[in-house]
Amino acid sequence: MNSELEISSHNIIDKLANSIENNELTIENEEDLKVLTDIQNLDVNKLVLINCPNIDTETLPLNIKDLKLESCDIQSLDDLHLTPNIKILNLRSNKISSLTNMEIMTSLTDLYIGGNQLTDISAISLLVNLQVLQLWGNQLSDITPLKKHVNHKIYLIQSF
């Protein structure tokens, strides 16, 4: 059963008390994100954060498998505290210029990183389970590092 919970006001969050159990949680502004620290039990498979430029990913649950940080003004992956459990990572429309700390993403199968400022994608070779890669809207001039990837079945979506 697939269910979705979208939080767009504190009234909803107040009614949830200290527990959320759902498949998907969507937060569309930074104010609502702050109340996550008050939640004692967050059991979601997919967490979607939109327009949250000052996100503190250290407060995110470790069990997240699908993380969407779209349009959050992220400049570096060094600032994110990503876990090896993440299978789907959406970092579209940020300001990321390099892929660092990718070696910890051992479970990652889908990476959506279009609309950033990438010039080098050699770190993609560290993602041994990667199957889907979206690269549109970056500043790439060379995609030959993808030839070195152990999984020759990477599906490129709108690469240039």
C-alpha positions in Angstrom: 0.0 0.0 0.0 1.4 3.3 -1.0 0.5 6.4 1.0 1.7 10.0 1.0 1.8 12.6 3.6 2.4 16.2 2.7 3.1 18.7 5.4 2.4 22.3 4.5 1.5 23.9 7.8 2.3 23.6 11.4 -1.3 22.8 12.2 -0.9 19.4 10.6 2.4 18.8 12.3 0.9 19.7 15.7 -1.8 17.1 15.2 0.8 14.4 14.4 2.2 14.6 18.0 5.6 12.9 18.2 5.2 10.1 15.7 4.9 9.8 11.9 4.6 6.5 10.2 4.1 6.7 6.5 5.7 5.9 3.2 6.4 9.5 2.1 6.9 12.8 3.9 7.0 16.0 1.9 8.2 19.3 3.4 8.1 22.4 1.3 9.7 25.0 3.5 12.4 25.4 6.1 10.0 26.2 9.0 8.3 22.9 8.7 11.6 21.1 8.6 12.6 22.5 12.0 9.9 20.5 13.7 11.4 17.2 12.6 13.8 17.5 15.5 10.8 17.2 17.8 9.5 14.0 16.3 10.6 10.9 18.2 9.7 8.3 15.6 10.0 9.0 11.9 9.4 5.9 9.8 9.3 6.9 6.1 10.8 5.4 3.1 10.9 8.6 1.1 11.7 12.1 2.4 11.1 15.0 0.0 12.5 18.4 1.0 11.9 21.3 -1.5 13.3 24.8 -1.1 15.1 24.2 2.2 18.4 26.0 1.8 19.7 25.7 5.3 19.0 22.0 5.8 20.8 20.1 8.5 20.8 16.5 7.3 22.3 15.3 10.5 18.8 15.4 12.0 17.4 13.2 9.3 16.5 9.6 10.1 19.2 7.0 9.3 16.6 4.6 7.7 15.7 6.9 4.7 16.1 5.0 1.5 14.7 7.7 -0.9 15.9 11.2 -0.3 14.9 14.2 -2.5 16.7 17.5 -1.8 15.6 19.4 -4.8 16.1 23.2 -5.0 17.7 23.4 -1.5 20.6 25.6 -2.5 23.1 22.8 -1.7 26.6 23.7 -2.7 28.6 20.7 -1.6 28.0 17.1 -0.7 30.5 17.6 2.1 27.8 19.5 3.9 25.4 16.6 3.7 25.4 13.7 6.2 24.3 11.0 3.8 23.9 7.4 4.9 24.8 4.2 3.1 21.1 3.1 3.2 20.0 5.7 0.6 19.0 4.0 -2.7 17.5 6.9 -4.5 19.1 10.4 -4.2 17.6 13.4 -5.9 19.8 16.5 -5.8 18.3 18.4 -8.8 18.5 22.1 -9.1 21.1 22.9 -6.5 24.6 24.4 -6.8 26.8 21.3 -6.5 30.1 21.6 -8.4 31.7 18.3 -7.4 30.8 14.8 -6.3 32.6 14.1 -3.0 32.0 11.5 -0.3 30.3 9.2 -2.8 32.2 6.2 -1.6 29.8 5.9 1.4 26.7 5.6 -0.9 27.1 1.8 -1.3 23.4 1.2 -1.9 22.7 4.0 -4.3 20.9 2.8 -7.4 19.4 6.1 -8.7 21.1 9.5 -8.8 19.3 12.6 -10.1 21.8 15.5 -10.2 20.6 17.5 -13.1 20.6 21.3 -12.9 23.8 21.7 -10.9 27.3 23.0 -11.7 29.2 19.7 -12.2 32.3 19.7 -14.4 33.7 16.3 -13.4 31.8 13.0 -12.8 34.7 10.7 -12.2 33.4 9.9 -8.7 30.5 8.1 -10.4 32.8 5.1 -10.7 32.6 4.7 -6.9 28.8 4.0 -7.1 29.0 0.3 -7.9 25.2 -0.3 -7.7 24.2 2.8 -9.7 21.7 2.0 -12.5 20.0 5.4 -13.2 21.9 8.6 -13.6 20.4 12.0 -14.6 22.9 14.7 -15.5 21.1 17.3 -17.5 21.9 21.0 -17.1 25.5 20.6 -15.8 28.8 22.0 -17.2 30.1 18.6 -18.4 32.4 18.4 -21.3 33.5 14.8 -20.8 31.5 11.7 -19.8 34.2 9.1 -20.5 34.4 8.4 -16.7 31.1 6.5 -17.2 33.0 4.0 -19.4 35.0 3.0 -16.3 31.9 2.2 -14.3 31.6 -1.4 -13.2 27.9 -1.5 -14.0 27.7 -1.1 -17.8 23.9 -0.9 -17.6 23.7 2.7 -16.3 20.7 4.4 -17.9 21.5 8.1 -18.7 18.5 10.4 -18.6 18.8 13.6 -20.6 22.6 13.7 -20.2 23.2 17.0 -22.1 
